[in-house]
Amino acid sequence: MSSTLGRNAPDRTDYRDGSVDRFPESEDAPERPDEQRPDTAMDDDEIRAVVARLSRPHRTGGRVIERATLMAEGSDFDAVIAWIEAHGGEPEVAAAPRSRGGLHSARLSAPADATPLRFIIPAGALR
């Protein structure tokens, strides 16, 4: 029994570990999203514009920006976080959950090394 799937399947490279390269190297292959060009490094003004656009007012008078928003933006996440920290921004400390008691209450609390969900930016950092 012969299958026509092999003849009609798109060209691709099968690797020994079972992974498949769906974009073989050629001039008409689309650019892979995980590859970043070294010439696309963001400068200070570009990062400031991204942070100003994505942040919202905070009760302290500064601004707050969500970690998920930065990741969804698609810009250089590490560079933006480094910029925020260099300009006095700090991760928001999550409030400790109230203990409800009981045998398994310790398992329900958040771990001490949890990733911050928001970053607080001081009032003068975006000027």
RATA-V120228 format. One record per pair of residues at least 4 apart in sequence whose ideal C-beta (glycine too) atoms are under 8 Angstrom apart, sorted by the first residue. I is the first residue (numbers start at 0). J is the second residue. D is the distance in Angstrom with one decimal. If there is no record, write none. Layout:
BEGIN
I/J/D  I/J/D
END
This chain:
BEGIN
3/7/5.8  4/8/5.7  9/21/7.9  10/23/6.0  11/19/5.4  11/20/5.8  11/21/5.8  11/23/6.2  12/19/7.3  12/20/4.4  12/23/5.8  13/17/7.9  13/19/5.7  14/18/4.8  14/19/7.2  14/20/7.0  22/28/4.6  22/29/6.2  22/31/6.1  23/28/6.3  24/28/6.5  30/34/6.5  35/39/6.3  35/75/7.6  39/75/7.7  40/75/7.0  40/78/7.2  41/45/4.4  41/46/5.2  41/49/7.6  41/74/6.3  41/75/5.2  41/78/5.3  41/79/7.5  42/46/7.2  43/47/6.3  43/82/7.1  44/48/6.4  45/49/6.5  46/50/6.2  46/74/7.8  46/78/6.4  46/79/5.5  46/82/4.5  47/51/6.1  47/82/7.6  47/125/6.2  48/52/6.2  49/53/6.1  49/72/6.4  49/74/5.5  49/79/6.3  50/54/5.6  50/62/7.5  50/64/6.2  50/79/6.7  50/82/7.1  50/83/6.7  50/120/6.8  50/125/6.6  51/62/7.8  51/125/5.1  53/64/5.6  53/65/7.8  53/68/5.1  53/69/6.8  53/72/6.3  54/62/3.9  54/63/6.2  54/64/4.1  54/120/6.3  54/125/7.7  55/62/6.7  55/63/6.0  55/64/7.7  56/62/6.4  56/63/7.6  57/61/5.0  57/62/5.8  57/63/4.1  57/119/5.9  57/120/7.8  59/119/6.6  59/122/7.8  60/122/4.7  61/119/5.9  61/120/5.1  61/121/4.8  61/122/4.7  61/124/7.3  62/119/7.7  62/120/4.4  62/122/7.8  62/124/7.6  62/125/6.6  63/91/7.0  63/117/5.3  63/118/7.0  63/119/5.6  63/120/7.1  64/68/6.3  64/69/6.4  64/83/7.3  64/117/6.7  64/118/5.3  64/120/6.6  65/69/7.1  65/116/6.7  65/117/5.6  66/70/6.5  66/114/7.0  66/115/6.4  66/116/5.5  66/117/6.6  66/118/7.0  67/71/6.1  67/116/7.5  68/72/6.5  69/74/7.5  69/76/5.7  69/79/5.6  69/80/7.3  70/76/5.8  72/79/8.0  74/78/7.6  74/79/6.1  75/79/6.4  76/80/6.3  77/81/6.2  78/82/6.3  79/83/6.4  80/84/6.4  80/118/7.4  81/85/6.1  82/86/6.3  83/88/3.6  83/118/5.2  83/120/6.1  83/124/7.9  84/88/5.7  84/89/7.7  86/120/6.9  86/121/7.3  86/124/4.1  87/120/7.4  87/121/4.5  87/124/5.8  88/118/5.0  88/119/6.3  88/120/4.4  88/121/7.0  88/124/6.6  89/118/6.9  89/119/5.4  90/115/3.2  90/117/7.4  90/118/5.7  90/119/7.7  91/115/5.8  91/116/6.8  91/117/4.1  91/118/6.7  91/119/5.5  92/115/7.8  93/109/6.4  93/113/6.7  93/115/7.6  93/116/7.0  95/108/7.4  96/107/7.0  96/108/5.3  96/109/6.6  98/104/5.7  98/108/7.8  99/104/5.5  99/107/7.6  100/104/5.6  103/107/6.9  104/108/7.5  109/113/5.0  120/124/4.9  120/125/6.9
END
